[in-house]
Amino acid sequence: MDSNLHSPDRHLIELRMEHADLDAMIDRLAEQTPLDELMLRRLKKRRLALRDQIVRLEIEIDGKEPA
């Protein structure tokens, strides 16, 4: 059971959930006035880093390199 908590598949799910949370947070922040551009940039940068982690983990799990 403990090994399932630390599996790559579990980590991938957690990263995807965090990415979705950031998407929602970015959408809410973009609608606010005045717009906090610095925070928006930081969140977008974090979202992009998460996306990169997700892609690397998907490649690791699948064991295939993209063409």
C-alpha positions, 0 to 999 in steps of 0.5 A, a space after each residue: 500500500 505504501 509503495 502505491 502512495 509514492 508511485 510514478 502514476 500517483 505523482 503524475 495524478 498529483 501534478 495534474 491536479 496542481 496544474 488544474 488548480 493553477 489554471 483555475 487560479 490564473 483564470 480568477 486572477 486574470 478577471 480581477 481589477 486591478 490586475 496583479 501582473 507579477 503574480 499572474 506571471 509567477 503563476 503562469 511560470 509555475 504552471 509551465 514548469 509543472 507541465 514540463 514535469 508532467 511531460 517528463 514523467 509521462 515519458 518516463 512511465 511510457 518508456 518511449 521518446 517522442 518523435 
